[in-house]
Amino acid sequence: MLLGIGMFQGQAAHAETPAIAKTPGNGNPLMDHKLGADPFAMTYNGRVYLYMSSDAYEYDSSGKIKSNSFSNLNKVHVISSDDMVNWTDHGAIPVAGPNGIAKWASGSWAPAAAHKKINGQDKFFLYFSNSAGGLGVLTADSPIGPWTDPLGRALVTLNTPGVAGVVWLFDPAVLVDDNGTGYLYFGGGIPGGNNPTQQQWASPKTARVIKLSDDMIHTEGSAQVIDAPFFFEDSGIHKYNGKYYYSYCSNFGGNHPPGTPPPGEIAYMVSDNPMGPFTYVKSILKNPYEFFGVGGNNHHSIFSFNNKWYIAYHAQTVSKAILGDGLGYRSPHINELTYAGNGEINPIQGTMKGVSQIKNLNPYVRTEAETIAWQGGILTEAAQAPGGMVPSVNMNVTDIHNGDWIAVANADFGSNGATSFKANVASTVGGQIEIRLDSPTGQVIGTLQVNPTGGNQTWSLRETTVSRVTGVHHVYFMFKGANNQRLFNLDYWQFGTSTGGGQPSDIESGRVYTLKNEHSGLMIGIAGASTADGAQALQSNNFGATDHEWRVDSLNNGYYKLTNMRSGKVLGIENMSTANGAKAIQWNDNGTADHDWQFVPVGNGSYKILNRHSGKVLGVDSMSTTSGANIVQWDDNGTADHNWRFVFVR
């Protein structure tokens, strides 16, 4: 149990472990099984990724939690969500230190992330602070890694042109403009040593912006000063209606007259140019103390997702719930942000309620166990089992004791309903997963027996039947077993429409089929009968060409590969997108989850072809009946172009 929370609450070991700070029904803090500070949000392919400093409890010689010294921040915590309530824990990126990726750095404070298409491929960039002494950058081919250090040194130092005068060289924020040009914002601190003047408090001139090169890992020209009133730290940047909004945390010293930001609040400025000059507007988010009764600094990022604007920030809510005092340990929050008609940002309220869930969870695809809306007692750790998004990056739920639990919000079982449940588990002790609807004491629809597998990283896929469940429900996984023992680890779970996990009985692995659309009557083929990676899938008449033929290969876990008989490549989704309308393409099989498909029977011999990574189904662009129309993925809305017949060839 996390920090012995059951004991903090006076709970016996066999009782239901209470939630810590994120209580069922609330969205903030985003997670409470671990900490995370200085959140920076990046949106990509239908998900929000949050990158955070790796706050972790520190202990004195007697084993008591002491105040945060911020001296151990050498990792970056990553979580993501496609619905804003269920958040997936992607673990910690080991950025700095002797065992880190950037061995030249000792710390990795306050990260920022961006993505950009370079040479036709999406590339990802993680900027971080080497404590307060410089900025570094890591690169990857996915939002969660694996990451590499392309420079082997700092990207920005005090020797970078225009940086002289910055007291704290930290807190990066990054913007990739509409034309693909990148800009890096950073800086902090007050000049004047221990005795700053009123002028130095009011106009420290320690914020900077510098242009990034096309490769995003070098700078161009000289950094420009951003003269932010009462600037302290925490640069933020976003673009709205053609204007550039620079935001920051105000300092705590000097006299703050009317028309300037009060101490420790998030304020912003506006410019027509990403390099400035910026004009001060106002403060928009008060210090966390005003909302949660525990203060400290603030750190934020502003982002747009699914046609809404949000602000991510941190507050000491989890540590306060555990310790009664935050002691400097921070946790991520998100609240909605709105604009007035003149483009000004309206005042923002920090709340524990958080934001609304923007889509339901699909329970019929692999769902990482560390995808959590609410929990009691668990921890997460790196898993040796392959990951669902990137094979080399995976986590599992661990430290599971009797009475602990996890829950997801608003799983949509549809009208046909689920009748089976499976989970990938590892254990030396064993126990049970009791599945309940809507609350920890709600209806039990099934129980999965977890027997020992031979080790805590020796994984086995176990399955059970459940009472048919339809509609939208919160799902609670209640863990049962012997008292005072760690029972098992949990990697991922998935509901199915049959005890076979939804695997159809009339489609044989190793056989070749054509895939005929129920709406258009046309077959899936490859544009120009190409054998190249990235060639698009489209519908056309079948004239016996082998690019219309697909071999079905079972993965023995409810999923299949679809291999094109002309090219030998597998069907996947362009750029591993999770967005509606993303195109289906062929690619060499590299083990990514967008190459895995589930066939869900819909009656009359037809099937939905459901992507493991995105949870969306194959259809035809704009429901076209024309030969040459693109095959795309989309949320299953019941249209006939989402239904496919497998026509046996050989």
N, C-alpha and C positions, 0 to 999 in steps of 0.2 A: 504494500500500500504506500502511496506517495507520502513521504515524510511522516508515516504513521498517522495519517489524517484521521483514521477511525479513532485513534487514541486521543487526538486533539478534541474530538467531539464527544468523548466519553462513550464510544460505541464498543460493544463487544465484538470480537473478531468475526462472529458468524452473522452479524447483522448487516443489512444493506449499507454499504459505504456511502456516506453523504457526498453530494457534489461540493466542490470547494468554493468557487466564486462564480462560475458560469452555471447558473441554475436552469433547469429545464424551462423552456419558453423564452429565455433571454439569449441574445446574440453576443454580448460582451461579458468578460473578455473573450477574445476569439478562441483561446485555449487556456486550460488551467492545469494540465498535467505537466507543463513545463513553462519556463519563462521566455520572454523575448522582448527586446527593447529596440528603439529607433526604427520603427517599421517603415520600409520603402516598398511601395506597390508597383508591380509591373503586370500589365495585362497582355495575354497572348493566347490566341486560338481558343477563346471562350472560357478562359480561366484567369483568376487573379492570383498572382504569386506574391507572397510577402517575404521579404528578406530582412532579417533582424540581427542585432547584436545578441551574443549568447549569454545573457544574464544567467547565473546559476548560483545557488546558495553557497555561501562561504561559512566556515565553522571555526570557532575558537578552540583552544586546547581542551576545553571541557566538553566539546561536542555541541555547543550551543550556536545557533545561527547568529552571525554578527553582521554588521552593516556592510553593504556592498562596497568593495574597494575599487571595482571596475578594472582590476589588474589582470583578470583572467579571461578577458574578452578576446579570444583568438580564433573563434569559430563564427560561422554565420548560420543561424537557424532559418529554415525555409518551410513554409506551409502554403497550401493553395486551396482554392475552392472554385467551383463553377456555379454555386448557388448562394454564396455569402453567409451561410449558416453552418453547413457541414464542411469542416476544414481537414485537409489531409496533411499529415506531418511527414515531410520529406527528409527529416533528420538535420544534421549539422554538417556544413561544409568545413573541413579542417583547413582554414585559410592560412594561418600564421603559426610561428613557432617552429622548433626543430623538427616536428613531425607534420608540419603543415605543407601546403602546396607552394606558398610563397615563403621560402625559408629565410629570406632576407628580412622579413617583417616579424615583429614581436607581437603585434596586435591586429585586430580586424574590427574596429569600431564602425558603427553607423553605416551599413552598406547601402548601395544603390545599384539598380540593375536596369539594363536596356537590351533590346534586340534590334537587329538590323539585317536586311538581306544583303549579303556580300557574295559576289560571283554566283548569284542564283540560289544561294543556300542561306537559311536563317542562322544567324550567329548570335550568341548571347554573351553579355559583358557584365561582370560583377565588379563594381568599384568599392573600395574599402579604405578606411583610415588606419594607417600604421600608428596606433594610438593617436597622438596629436602631432606627429612628426612627418607626415607625408601621405600621399595617396597612391594606392596600387590598383591593378586591374587583373582579373582572371577572365578566361574565355571558355566557352563550352558550345556544344552543338544541341543542347536541350536546356530548358529552364532550370533543371535540377542537376545538371552535370552529366558525366564527370567533368571536372574543371581542370584547367592547366594554367600555368603562369607564363604568358607569352614573352615577357620582357626580362624576367629574372632580376628585376630592380623596381624602384618606385617610378610611377608615371609622372607625378608632380612632387617637386621638392621646393625648398626655399630658394633654390637656384633657378627655378623656372621663371622666365621673364614675367614681370608684373606681380610676383608673389611676395616680394619683400614687404614687410610691414604686417603680414598676417601673424597673429600671435599663436593661434591653434590651427594647424594645417590639417583639418579633418572635416567630417560631416559632408560627404559629397552628395550631390543630386545630379541627375543626368536627364537631358532632353534630346530626343531625336526628332528634329523638325520635319515638317511635311516633305521637304526636299531631300531628306536623308542625312542632313548635316547634324552632327552631334555637338552638344555643348555641356560642359561640366561646371557645376557651381559648388563652392566650398568655402571654408574659412570659419573663423570664430575667435573669440577672446577680446579682451579690452587692453589697449596699450596703457602704459603708465605704471606698470608693475603693481605694487601693493597700494599705491595712492593715486588712482586715476583722477583726473580733473573732471568737472561737470561736462566739459566739452568732449572729453574722451569717452565718457559714458554715453553721451547723447549722439556722438558721431564717431564711432570707433574705426570705421573704414577698414574693417578686417574681412569683409565678404568679397569674394571674387567670382568671375566667370571667365572661362577660357574655351576657345573653339577646339574641338577634337578633329583629328585627321579622318579621312575616309575609312580607315581601318579601325577607328574607335580606340586604338591603343597608343596613340601618340597625340601630342598637342600641336597646335599651330598658332603662331603669333604670340602676343603678350596677353596675360590676364588683365581684365578690366576691373576696376574698383566698383562695387555696389555700395553706395552710401545709404545704408539702411538705418533709420533712426533707432537708437538704443539696441542695436544688433548685439546678439550674444553668440548664437550658434544655430545649427539645424537649418541649412539651406533647403528650400523646396522650390520646384519649378513645374508649371504646367501651362498649357495654351488653351485659351477659350475665346471663340469668336474672333480669331486673328490677333488677339492680344496675349502678351507673355506676362504671366503672374509669378512673381518671385515672392516666396513666403519664408518666414523665419521665426525663431524664438527670440523674444526680447530679453534684455539683461535685467539684473535685479538691483543695480546700483544707481546712484545719482537721483536727481529730481526729475520725474517724468511728468511734464506739464500736459494740459489738455491738448488733444490733437496728436499725441504720440502714444505708442503702445504702453499699457501698464506693465509692471514687472512680470516676467515669466509667462507671457501669453504668445499665441501665434498671430502674427500680423502679416500684411502683404503689401506689395508694391506692383505697379503695372508699367509696361513699356510696349512700344511698337516694334522693338528690336530685341532679339534674344540676348544681345550683349549690352543692352541698356542704352541710355540712362533710364533708370526706373523712378517712378513717382510714387511716394507713399500714399496709401489709401486709408487703412484702418486695421484694428485688431479684430479677429474673427472667432478665436477660440480661447477661452479663459484658461487659467492654470488648472490642472487636474484637481487641485484641492477644492475648487468651487463646486465640483460635481461629485467627487468621491471621498472627500474628507482626508485626503492624503496628497501632499504636494510634490515638490521636487521640480526638476526641469521638465520641459516637454519636447517632443520630437515627432515630426509628422511627415506625411506625404499626401498629396491630393491627386486623385485619378478618376477617370471616367470608365464605366463598365456597364454594358447593356443599357446604354442611353440614360444612365444616371451618373451623378457625381458623388464622390465619397471622400472623406478624410480619414486616413489611418493615423493613429497616434498611440502613445503609451501612457499607462497609469499604473500605480502600485496597488492594484486591486486584489490580485491573487495573494501577494505577500501580506497585505493587510488582513485578508480573511484568515490566513494561517497564523500570523504572528501578532496581530493586533496593531502592528506598526509596519509600514512598508519597508523600512530600512534600506531604501534605495533600489529594491528589486522590482523590475518593471514588466508589464504584460501588454500585449497589443489589443487595441480597440479599433472599431470602425463605426462612424456615424455618417448619415447622409449630409451632403452639402448642396445648397441651392443658391441660385443667382437672382438678383433683382433685375428688373427690366433694363436698367442702365449698365448692367454688367458687373455691378458690385456684388461681392459675396455676402450673403446674409449671415448674421450671427449663428454660430453652431452650438448646439447643446450636446455635451457629453452625457451618455446614458448607459445604463446596464442593459436596457432593452435592445440596443443596437439597431440593426437594419433588418428589413423584411427579406425572407427567402424569395429569390427571384425565379426559381424553377424547382420542380420536384426531383427527388433522387430516383434513379432507375435501379431497382434492386435485382434486375435480371442480368447485370453485367458484373464482372469481377469488381468488387468494392474493397479497397484496402481497409483492413481492420482499424488502421490508424486514421481513417476518415471518421471524424467524431463531431457530433453536435454538442453532446454533454457526456460526462463520465464521472465515475467515482472510483478512485483508488489505483488506477493503472499508471504504467509508464510506457514509454516506447524505446526501442533500440534498433540498431542496424541488424538487418536480417541477412542470412546467407542464401535464402531462397531468391530466385530471380524476381526482379521488380516488374510490375504491370506496365509502367510507363517507359522506363529504361532498365534493361535487365541488370545492369551493374549497380543500380541505386534502388534500395528497397528497405523498408522498415517493418517491424512487427510490434504488436501490443505485447507487453510483458509485465512482470511483477503482478500477475493475476492471482488474487486470493479469493477465498470464499466470501461472497457478498459484494465483490467488486462488479463493475458493469460499464458498458459503453452504450451509447445510443446515437441513432441518426434521425434527422428530422424529415418528415414528409416524404416517405418512400411511396411511390405510386405503383401499386400492384395491378392496376388496370381492371377491366371487367371480367377477364377470364380467370385471373387469380393465380397465385403460387401454390404449389403442392409439395415442393421439395426445397431443401436447404443443404448447402454444403459449405465446408470451411477447411482451409489449409491450416493444420495445427502441428505443434511439436511439443513433446512432453516427456518427462521422466516420472511424473506423478499421476496426472490425469484428473478428470473432473467432468463437468457437464456445462453446456451452454444452453440456458433456458431462454427461449425466444418469447418475448411479451410485446403486446401492442399498446402504444400510447402512454404507458407509464410503467414504472418499476413493479407495480402491482396489477398491471392490466392483464388481459386475456393471454393465457399461455397457448401458443399455436404449435409448439413443438420443442423438443429437447434433443440436442446432439450430444451423444456420449463421446467423450474424448479419452481414449485409452493411451497408455504410454507408447511412445513411438521409438524410444531408444535414445533420445537426446533432445535437448532444448532447441537445437537447430537441425534436428532430423525431422523433415516435414512429411506429412501424410494428409491427403485429401479425404475427408470423412463426410458422409452424407446421411441425411435422414428425411423422412416425410414430415410435412407440416399440415395442419388443418387448412383447408383452402381459405386464403385471405385475399380479398379484393379491395379496391379503393385506395385512398391515401391515408397512411398511418405513420406516426413515429414508431420506430422499432428499437426496443431495448433488449440487449444481450446481457443476461444476468448470469454471472459465473458462480458455479456451485462446486463444492468439493470439501476435502478434509480441511479442518481448521489449522491455521498457523503454518501453512505450506504454500509455496509457489506452485500453482496447479499446472499451467501449460502456457504456451505462447500461441498467438493468433496472427496469421499473416493476412489472409483475405477471406471474404465470404461472398456467397452468391445464392440467390433464390432461383428456382426453376419451375417450369410448368409440369414437370413429371419427375419421377424418382431418378430418371437418367439425366437430370439437370437440363431438360429441354432438348436433348439430342433426338433427332428424328430417327425413326426405325426404318424408313424406306429410302434413306440416302446412305449408301455404303462407302466407307472410307476406301480410298485407292481407285475408285471408279471415276469415269470421265462423264461430264454432263454439259449440256448447254443450259444457260440461265435465261429463261424466257419471261419477259415482263407481262404481268396479267393485264395491264391497262393498254399497252401499245402492241403487244404481240411480238415485239422485237427482242433480239438476243444481245447479251453483253459481249462486246468484242473490244479490240484495241485499235485506236486511231491509226490508220495506214498500215495495219498489221505489223506495227513497229515491235522491235525486240529491245528497245532502249529503256533504261530506267526513266521513270517519270512520264512515260507515254500514257495518255488519258484513256480511260475506259469510256465507251459510248455504246449506244444501242444501234443495231442495224439488222437488216435481213441476214439470215444465215444461209450462205451458199456453200456450206461444207468446209469453209476455211478453218484452219486449226486455231486461229486467234479467237474464235468463238467457243472453243472447247476448254473446259476447266476441270482439272483433277481435284477431287475433294480428299483431303488428308486429315484424319482425326488427330487431335492433340491429346485425346483421352482425358480431357477435363471439361468437356462440353463445348469446346471450340474447335474450329477447323481452319486450315489453310486452303485457299483457292489458287491453284497454280495454273497459269496459262500454258496450254500445250504447244503453242508456237514459240513463245519467248523463254519459257521456263521460269518466269518471274511470278511473284505472288501479287494478289490484289490487296491494295492498301489505300490509305487516304493521304492526299498531298500534304506534306509538311506535318504529318501526324495531327492535323487540325481536329479540334472538337467543335468547330463552328458549323451551323446549318449552311448548306450550299457548298461545302468543301468538296472538291472533285475526287473521284476514285481514280487511282492510277496503278500502274504496275511497277514493281521494284524488286531488286534482289532481296531475298529473305534475310533480314538482319536481326530477326528476333523481336522487333518492336511490336507492341500490343495492337497497333492499328492494322497489322497483318492477320489478326485473328478474328474469326467470325463465328457467330452463333446463329443457328437456323431455328426459328421459332414458328411452329406450325400455326396456321390461321384457318385451316379447314379447306376442303375442296382440293387438297393436294398442293396448296400453295404455302409459301413460307416468307416470313420476314428474314432478311439477312442483316444481322445486327452486329455492329462493330464493337469489339471488346474495349477499345481505348476510349471512344467517344460516347458509346451508348446510343448512337443514332443508327438509323436503318438506311439501306440503299434504296434509292428511288431514281426517278428521271427528272432532270432539270425542267422546272415549270410544267410538270406532268405532260411533257411533249409526247406526241405519237409519231414524230418525224425521225426518220433514219439519220443518224449522226448526232442526235441530242446527247449531251453529257450525262454520265451516271454520277450522281452526287449523293451525299448523305444528308439526312434531315431527321428532326424529331418525328417520331411515329405519330402521325395525325389521322391514320385510318384510311388514307387515300389508296386507290387501287394500284397506283404506280409503285407502291411500297411492297407489293406482293409479287413473288417470283415462283415459277415452276422449274424444278430440276428435271430436264428432259434427258433420259439415259442415252448415252452414245455407245460406251463399251466398258 
